Amino acid sequence: MTVIGVLSTTHKTLSAMFAAGRDIEQCAGDLHRWFSAAQDLEQHEREVKNPSSFSKIFRGKEIERSAISIFAAKKKYERQRLELKNFIISHHGIKGWDDLLKLETKIRKQRTQAIYAQREFNRKVKEWLVIIALLALMVVIVIGVSILVKAGY
């Protein structure tokens, strides 16, 4: 999962920037990438917890592996989030953390509307196309068999 890599890399960058005395404003881009990766992780977790019918059938073992990876990534994310929270509160107070949470909420809403809703729609369209294709194939088979039966084969 590339999300784990983005979380780790961004967290390392943020830690180095904070240790060097950089301000939150100077770290805004990295904070945005970190929050985006965290949301991607949570979205992936939701998808694994609620897999499509086709995923259950064709990707059973992959879902189990993903669940284990997500569990480990979430624990790492929780540690990183606590470190970030402690840093923000120690340098900007509770209000700074609250402001950051408001920004995170805004980012989440934008990403949910722009990315995840479209991804979910695409997934459902693909599922319906496969169902329609399978039904069409069944109809063709039934018609073919009935023609063969009428022809005496």
C-alpha positions in Angstrom: 0.0 0.0 0.0 1.5 3.3 -1.1 -0.6 5.0 1.6 1.7 3.7 4.3 4.7 5.0 2.5 3.2 8.4 2.1 2.2 8.5 5.8 5.7 7.5 6.9 7.6 9.8 4.5 5.4 12.8 5.2 5.6 12.2 9.0 9.4 12.0 8.8 9.4 15.3 6.8 7.1 17.0 9.3 9.1 15.8 12.3 12.3 17.1 10.8 10.6 20.4 9.9 9.2 20.8 13.4 12.5 19.9 15.0 14.2 22.5 12.8 11.8 25.1 14.3 9.6 25.5 11.2 6.1 26.9 11.8 2.9 25.2 10.9 2.4 27.6 8.0 5.7 26.4 6.5 4.5 22.8 6.8 1.1 23.2 5.4 1.7 21.2 2.2 3.2 18.3 4.1 0.3 18.4 6.6 -2.1 18.3 3.7 -0.4 15.3 2.2 -0.3 13.6 5.6 -4.0 14.2 6.3 -4.9 13.1 2.7 -2.9 9.8 3.1 -4.6 9.2 6.5 -8.0 9.6 4.8 -6.9 7.3 2.0 -6.0 4.7 4.7 -9.4 5.1 6.4 -11.2 4.8 3.0 -9.2 1.7 2.2 -10.2 0.2 5.5 -13.9 0.9 4.8 -13.6 -0.8 1.4 -11.9 -3.8 3.0 -14.6 -4.0 5.7 -17.3 -3.8 3.1 -16.0 -5.5 0.0 -18.1 -5.8 -3.1 -19.6 -9.2 -4.0 -17.0 -9.7 -6.7 -14.1 -9.0 -4.3 -15.5 -11.5 -1.9 -15.6 -14.2 -4.6 -12.4 -13.5 -6.5 -10.2 -11.8 -3.9 -10.8 -13.5 -0.6 -7.2 -14.0 0.5 -6.2 -10.5 -0.8 -8.9 -9.0 1.5 -7.4 -10.8 4.5 -3.9 -9.6 3.7 -5.2 -6.1 3.2 -7.0 -6.2 6.6 -3.7 -7.1 8.3 -1.8 -4.4 6.5 -4.5 -1.9 7.4 -4.4 -2.8 11.0 -0.6 -2.3 11.2 -0.8 1.0 9.2 -3.6 2.3 11.5 -1.5 1.6 14.6 1.4 3.5 13.0 -1.0 6.3 12.0 -2.4 6.6 15.5 1.1 7.0 16.9 2.0 9.7 14.3 -1.3 11.5 15.0 -0.6 11.6 18.7 2.9 13.0 18.1 1.5 15.6 15.8 -1.2 16.5 18.3 1.3 16.8 21.1 3.6 19.1 19.0 0.7 21.3 17.9 -0.7 21.7 21.4 2.8 22.4 22.9 3.5 25.1 20.3 0.0 26.5 19.5 -2.2 25.4 22.3 -5.5 23.6 22.2 -6.9 26.2 19.9 -4.2 25.4 17.4 -5.1 21.7 17.5 -8.8 22.6 17.1 -8.1 24.8 14.1 -6.1 22.0 12.5 -9.0 19.6 13.1 -11.3 22.0 11.4 -9.0 22.2 8.4 -8.8 18.4 8.4 -12.6 18.2 8.3 -12.7 20.6 5.4 -10.1 18.5 3.5 -12.0 15.3 4.2 -15.3 16.7 2.9 -13.6 18.0 -0.3 -11.8 14.7 -0.9 -14.9 12.6 -0.2 -17.0 14.6 -2.7 -14.3 14.7 -5.3 -12.6 11.4 -5.1 -14.3 8.7 -3.1 -17.8 9.3 -4.3 -16.5 9.0 -7.9 -14.5 5.9 -7.1 -17.6 4.3 -5.4 -19.8 5.2 -8.4 -17.2 3.6 -10.8 -17.1 0.4 -8.7 -20.8 0.1 -8.8 -20.9 0.7 -12.6 -18.3 -2.0 -13.1 -20.2 -4.4 -11.0 -23.5 -3.8 -12.9 -21.6 -4.1 -16.3 -20.3 -7.5 -15.2 -23.8 -8.6 -14.1 -25.3 -7.5 -17.4 -22.6 -9.2 -19.4 -23.1 -12.4 -17.5 -26.9 -12.2 -18.0 -26.4 -11.6 -21.7 -24.0 -14.6 -21.9 -26.6 -16.7 -20.2 -29.3 -15.6 -22.6 -27.1 -16.4 -25.6 -26.3 -19.9 -24.1 -30.0 -20.6 -23.5 -30.9 -19.5 -27.1 -28.0 -21.5 -28.5 -29.0 -24.6 -26.6 -32.7 -24.2 -27.6 -31.7 -23.8 -31.3 -29.6 -26.9 -31.1 -32.4 -28.9 -29.4 -34.9 -27.8 -32.1 -32.4 -28.8 -34.8 -32.1 -32.2 -33.3 -28.5 -32.2 -32.0 
